[in-house]
């Protein structure tokens, strides 16, 4: 429970931001929420908060729901960023002159070494405030946005991780927010959180193999319809390449079936069985992508698969399956995700060895 004194501002009022308002609000946090799109916050402003179904407490109050970034940031202790990873550099530049000493920025999610990207953009914009930046490796809640001022909350992940830049600040950052995120645990460094963000595998694999479903007229459940056994074979092949990269960089992580067992208690199941169960439990309300411009593709290729493939090259590893998936995404969209995504240059890691990257990641 919050002590009721520190104000937390959530930046980004889409599904993720609304879920944060709902759970943190009923847990007693003092909240503000900001979005560049007033339609995302107007309902909460009019209602004074967010109506909630699925929890014992049915309303989460907010002290401010606004498009005014400066007003939302001023005097807040914690800023939780719930925007697409592609938007992190732009948002950091906008925040640079507004930040105050002692504030904590939490990227929920970081989308592969988000604090590196965020800090670089802040520095380039001349930010002088002494702040902490940390990232979560997963979004903690499953929910459905029923209306602009109403959500249905389902479940909370049992375990996910936080890492800060530098890594020596992780425990300090965790201690500041863990009362509101009971399943949150400290990671050793940002590569641990980066390499456990599985959106690049689950989302992208399910998108490129089901374009007809994505661009078709009918609504569908992403995991129930797209995750057939053959697609799961593709996901497992991509996952083996992810695990090889993690091992090369000295990161201990688990395969996707084990992650599902730890996160959702889906034990003694094949990947197909686990994802089908997830479709009718935790993600039964989740809206499925209806365009190739959805974040499952545009964000998770550039902020998930591209840096993973780039790190593999540093380690001298081949990633033929992941490379093929990126190329298919390029062809489907007419984009070049290697150039626009979180490549080594975007992460500030160009020309570095494994040891040098590890040192940069930990902030040494």
RAPEJO-V254584 format. One record per pair of residues at least 24 apart in sequence whose ideal C-beta (glycine too) atoms are under 7 Angstrom apart, sorted by the first residue. I is the first residue (numbers start at 1). J is the second residue. D is the distance in Angstrom with one decimal. If there is no record, write none. Layout:
I_J_D ; I_J_D
This chain:
1_27_5.9 ; 1_28_4.7 ; 1_179_6.4 ; 2_27_6.6 ; 2_28_4.5 ; 2_29_4.2 ; 2_30_6.6 ; 2_179_6.8 ; 2_180_6.5 ; 4_28_6.5 ; 4_30_6.2 ; 6_30_6.8 ; 6_77_3.9 ; 6_78_6.7 ; 7_32_6.3 ; 7_63_7.0 ; 7_75_6.2 ; 7_76_4.6 ; 7_77_6.0 ; 8_76_6.4 ; 8_77_6.6 ; 8_78_4.4 ; 8_80_6.4 ; 9_34_6.4 ; 9_72_4.9 ; 9_73_6.1 ; 9_76_4.1 ; 9_79_5.1 ; 10_80_4.9 ; 10_82_5.9 ; 11_79_6.1 ; 11_81_5.2 ; 11_82_6.6 ; 11_83_6.5 ; 11_91_6.9 ; 12_81_6.5 ; 12_82_3.7 ; 12_83_4.0 ; 13_40_3.9 ; 13_41_5.0 ; 14_40_6.4 ; 15_143_6.8 ; 15_145_5.2 ; 16_82_4.1 ; 16_108_7.0 ; 16_139_5.8 ; 17_82_4.2 ; 18_50_6.3 ; 18_145_5.7 ; 18_151_5.3 ; 19_141_4.2 ; 19_143_4.6 ; 19_151_6.6 ; 20_80_6.0 ; 20_82_6.0 ; 21_50_5.0 ; 21_60_5.5 ; 21_62_6.1 ; 22_50_5.4 ; 22_52_4.9 ; 22_60_5.2 ; 22_143_6.9 ; 22_151_5.2 ; 22_153_5.5 ; 23_141_5.8 ; 23_153_6.6 ; 24_180_5.4 ; 25_49_6.3 ; 25_50_6.5 ; 25_60_2.4 ; 25_61_6.1 ; 25_62_6.7 ; 26_52_6.4 ; 26_55_5.6 ; 26_57_4.1 ; 26_60_5.0 ; 27_180_5.6 ; 29_180_5.8 ; 30_63_6.1 ; 31_62_4.8 ; 31_63_6.4 ; 32_62_6.4 ; 32_63_5.6 ; 32_64_4.0 ; 32_72_5.0 ; 32_76_6.4 ; 33_62_5.6 ; 33_65_5.2 ; 34_66_5.5 ; 34_67_6.7 ; 34_69_5.7 ; 34_72_3.8 ; 35_67_6.5 ; 36_67_6.0 ; 38_67_5.1 ; 41_65_4.1 ; 41_66_6.3 ; 41_67_6.7 ; 42_148_6.7 ; 43_147_6.8 ; 43_148_2.9 ; 43_149_3.7 ; 44_149_5.6 ; 46_149_7.0 ; 47_149_4.3 ; 50_149_6.0 ; 50_151_6.3 ; 51_149_5.8 ; 51_150_4.2 ; 52_151_6.0 ; 52_153_5.9 ; 53_152_4.5 ; 54_152_5.2 ; 54_153_4.2 ; 54_154_6.1 ; 55_153_5.4 ; 69_94_6.1 ; 69_98_6.6 ; 70_98_5.3 ; 73_98_4.7 ; 73_99_7.0 ; 76_103_6.8 ; 77_103_6.4 ; 77_104_6.8 ; 78_104_4.9 ; 78_106_6.4 ; 78_176_6.9 ; 78_177_6.3 ; 79_103_6.2 ; 79_105_4.9 ; 80_106_4.9 ; 80_108_5.4 ; 81_105_6.4 ; 81_106_6.8 ; 81_107_4.9 ; 81_108_6.5 ; 82_108_5.4 ; 84_295_5.4 ; 84_299_5.0 ; 85_111_3.0 ; 85_114_6.4 ; 85_299_5.3 ; 85_303_3.8 ; 86_298_6.6 ; 86_299_5.5 ; 86_302_6.5 ; 86_303_6.7 ; 88_114_5.8 ; 88_117_5.3 ; 88_118_5.4 ; 89_117_6.1 ; 89_121_4.3 ; 92_118_4.7 ; 92_121_3.6 ; 92_122_5.0 ; 92_125_6.9 ; 93_121_5.4 ; 93_125_4.5 ; 96_122_5.2 ; 96_125_3.5 ; 96_126_6.2 ; 96_127_3.9 ; 99_127_6.0 ; 99_129_3.9 ; 99_131_5.6 ; 100_129_5.6 ; 101_129_5.4 ; 101_130_4.6 ; 103_129_6.9 ; 103_131_4.8 ; 104_131_6.8 ; 104_132_4.7 ; 104_173_5.9 ; 104_176_5.9 ; 105_131_6.1 ; 105_132_7.0 ; 105_133_4.7 ; 106_134_5.3 ; 106_136_6.7 ; 106_177_6.6 ; 107_135_4.2 ; 107_136_6.9 ; 108_136_4.8 ; 108_139_6.3 ; 109_135_6.7 ; 109_136_5.4 ; 109_137_6.7 ; 109_138_6.3 ; 109_139_5.7 ; 109_197_6.3 ; 110_135_2.5 ; 110_136_6.5 ; 110_137_6.9 ; 110_193_6.0 ; 111_197_6.4 ; 111_299_6.7 ; 111_303_4.0 ; 111_304_7.0 ; 112_194_4.4 ; 112_197_6.2 ; 112_303_5.2 ; 112_304_6.0 ; 112_307_4.7 ; 112_342_5.5 ; 113_190_4.9 ; 113_194_5.2 ; 113_307_7.0 ; 113_347_5.6 ; 113_361_7.0 ; 115_164_6.8 ; 115_165_3.8 ; 115_190_6.3 ; 116_165_6.4 ; 116_190_6.9 ; 116_347_5.4 ; 116_348_6.0 ; 117_342_6.7 ; 117_346_6.6 ; 117_347_6.8 ; 119_165_6.0 ; 120_348_5.8 ; 132_164_6.1 ; 132_169_5.4 ; 132_173_5.3 ; 133_164_6.6 ; 133_165_5.6 ; 134_162_5.4 ; 134_163_6.4 ; 134_164_4.0 ; 134_170_6.7 ; 134_173_4.3 ; 135_163_6.0 ; 135_190_6.7 ; 135_193_5.7 ; 136_160_6.0 ; 136_161_7.0 ; 136_162_5.6 ; 137_161_4.7 ; 137_187_6.9 ; 137_193_3.7 ; 137_196_4.6 ; 137_197_5.2 ; 138_197_6.9 ; 140_181_6.4 ; 140_183_6.7 ; 142_282_4.3 ; 142_283_6.2 ; 144_285_3.1 ; 152_285_6.2 ; 154_282_6.0 ; 154_285_6.8 ; 155_282_5.1 ; 156_183_6.6 ; 157_183_5.8 ; 157_263_5.3 ; 158_183_5.4 ; 158_263_6.1 ; 158_265_7.0 ; 159_183_5.1 ; 159_185_6.3 ; 159_262_5.9 ; 159_263_6.2 ; 160_184_6.1 ; 161_185_5.4 ; 161_187_4.0 ; 161_192_6.5 ; 161_193_5.3 ; 161_196_6.6 ; 162_186_6.1 ; 162_187_6.3 ; 163_187_4.1 ; 163_189_5.7 ; 163_190_4.7 ; 163_192_6.2 ; 163_193_4.5 ; 165_190_6.5 ; 165_363_5.3 ; 166_362_6.2 ; 166_363_2.3 ; 167_362_4.2 ; 167_363_5.8 ; 168_363_6.7 ; 189_361_4.9 ; 189_362_4.8 ; 190_361_4.9 ; 191_249_5.6 ; 191_251_5.1 ; 191_361_5.2 ; 192_251_5.6 ; 195_242_6.5 ; 195_245_6.9 ; 195_246_4.7 ; 195_251_5.4 ; 195_253_5.5 ; 196_253_5.7 ; 197_304_6.3 ; 198_256_6.2 ; 198_259_6.7 ; 199_300_4.3 ; 199_304_5.4 ; 200_300_4.7 ; 200_301_6.9 ; 200_304_2.3 ; 200_305_4.3 ; 200_308_6.4 ; 201_235_5.6 ; 201_238_4.7 ; 201_239_5.8 ; 201_242_6.7 ; 201_256_6.9 ; 202_235_6.5 ; 203_296_3.7 ; 203_300_4.6 ; 204_296_6.8 ; 204_297_6.2 ; 204_300_5.1 ; 204_301_5.5 ; 204_305_6.2 ; 204_325_6.0 ; 204_329_6.6 ; 205_231_6.3 ; 205_234_5.2 ; 205_235_4.7 ; 205_238_6.1 ; 205_325_6.7 ; 206_231_6.3 ; 207_289_6.3 ; 207_296_5.3 ; 207_297_4.9 ; 208_325_6.2 ; 208_328_5.0 ; 208_329_6.0 ; 208_332_6.6 ; 209_234_6.6 ; 211_332_6.6 ; 214_289_5.3 ; 214_290_6.4 ; 214_291_6.9 ; 214_292_6.4 ; 219_288_6.9 ; 220_288_5.2 ; 221_279_5.2 ; 221_288_6.1 ; 222_286_6.6 ; 222_288_4.1 ; 222_289_6.7 ; 223_275_5.0 ; 223_278_5.5 ; 223_279_3.7 ; 223_283_5.6 ; 224_276_6.4 ; 224_279_3.8 ; 224_280_6.9 ; 227_272_6.5 ; 227_275_4.1 ; 227_276_6.8 ; 229_272_4.9 ; 232_271_4.5 ; 232_272_4.5 ; 232_275_6.8 ; 235_271_6.5 ; 236_271_6.2 ; 237_321_4.6 ; 238_321_5.2 ; 238_322_5.5 ; 238_325_6.7 ; 241_312_7.0 ; 241_319_4.4 ; 241_321_5.9 ; 241_322_5.3 ; 242_308_6.1 ; 244_317_5.6 ; 245_308_6.0 ; 245_311_5.4 ; 245_312_5.0 ; 245_315_6.4 ; 245_317_6.2 ; 248_315_3.7 ; 248_317_6.1 ; 248_354_6.7 ; 249_311_6.7 ; 249_315_6.8 ; 249_354_6.0 ; 249_358_6.5 ; 250_358_7.0 ; 292_332_5.8 ; 292_333_5.6 ; 297_329_6.1 ; 301_326_6.1 ; 301_329_4.7 ; 301_337_4.6 ; 301_341_6.6 ; 302_337_4.9 ; 302_340_5.9 ; 302_341_2.9 ; 302_342_6.3 ; 303_341_6.4 ; 303_342_5.3 ; 306_337_5.4 ; 306_338_5.9 ; 306_341_3.4 ; 306_342_5.8 ; 306_343_5.8 ; 307_342_4.4 ; 307_343_6.9 ; 307_347_6.4 ; 310_343_5.4 ; 310_344_4.9 ; 314_354_6.2 ; 314_357_6.6 ; 315_354_6.1
